[in-house]
Amino acid sequence: MTADALKEQLVTLLTDTLDVKGDVTPETPFTELELDSLVLLEFSVLLGQHYSVEIPEEDLLDAGDVAAVASLVLARQDSATPRV
């Protein structure tokens, strides 16, 4: 999966599944979207379900936006892939 495709999927998770309002782009800061800890926790759970990665809400908050979260997801998927 490309990083751009993942970013768009993550934006869709936030807007459609978690009902985040506003102009959500991959670069929109989470602080601007006023995401609270419950939304970040739900986002963390969805990431685990959809992408098989564990990203705690604190890491999501530190990431700050969807683009950075996409980088985390891709990095953690790569590190979880067994090397043959």
C-alpha positions in Angstrom: 0.0 0.0 0.0 1.3 3.5 -0.8 1.6 6.1 1.8 -0.9 8.4 0.0 -3.5 5.6 -0.1 -3.0 4.9 3.6 -3.3 8.6 4.4 -6.7 8.8 2.5 -7.9 5.6 4.3 -6.9 7.1 7.7 -8.8 10.4 6.9 -11.8 8.3 6.0 -11.6 6.4 9.3 -11.6 9.7 11.2 -14.4 11.3 9.2 -16.7 8.4 8.5 -16.1 6.0 11.3 -15.2 8.3 14.2 -17.4 11.2 12.9 -14.6 13.9 13.2 -15.9 17.1 11.7 -14.1 19.8 9.9 -11.7 20.0 7.0 -9.7 16.8 7.6 -6.6 16.4 5.4 -3.5 14.3 6.1 -1.7 17.5 7.3 -4.5 18.9 9.5 -3.1 19.0 13.1 -5.0 16.9 15.5 -5.1 19.9 17.9 -7.0 21.9 15.2 -9.5 19.0 14.9 -9.9 19.1 18.7 -9.5 15.3 19.0 -10.0 14.2 22.6 -8.4 11.2 24.3 -11.5 9.0 23.6 -11.3 9.7 19.9 -7.6 9.0 19.9 -8.2 5.7 21.8 -10.9 4.7 19.3 -8.5 5.6 16.5 -5.8 3.5 18.1 -8.2 0.5 18.3 -9.2 0.9 14.6 -5.6 1.0 13.5 -5.0 -2.3 15.3 -8.1 -3.8 13.7 -7.5 -2.5 10.2 -3.7 -2.6 9.9 -2.5 -5.0 12.6 -0.4 -2.5 14.4 -0.4 -1.2 18.0 -0.1 2.5 18.3 -1.0 3.9 21.7 -3.0 7.1 21.9 0.0 8.9 23.3 2.0 8.1 20.1 -0.9 9.3 18.0 -1.0 12.6 19.9 2.8 12.9 19.5 2.5 12.2 15.8 0.1 15.2 15.5 -1.5 14.5 12.2 -2.7 11.8 9.8 0.4 12.0 7.6 2.7 11.2 10.6 0.3 8.4 11.8 0.5 6.9 8.3 4.3 6.9 8.6 4.0 5.2 12.0 1.7 2.5 10.6 3.9 1.7 7.7 7.0 1.6 9.9 5.4 -0.7 12.4 4.0 -3.0 9.7 7.5 -3.2 8.2 9.0 -4.1 11.6 6.4 -6.7 12.2 7.0 -8.4 8.9 9.3 -11.4 9.4 12.5 -11.4 7.4 13.2 -14.6 5.4 
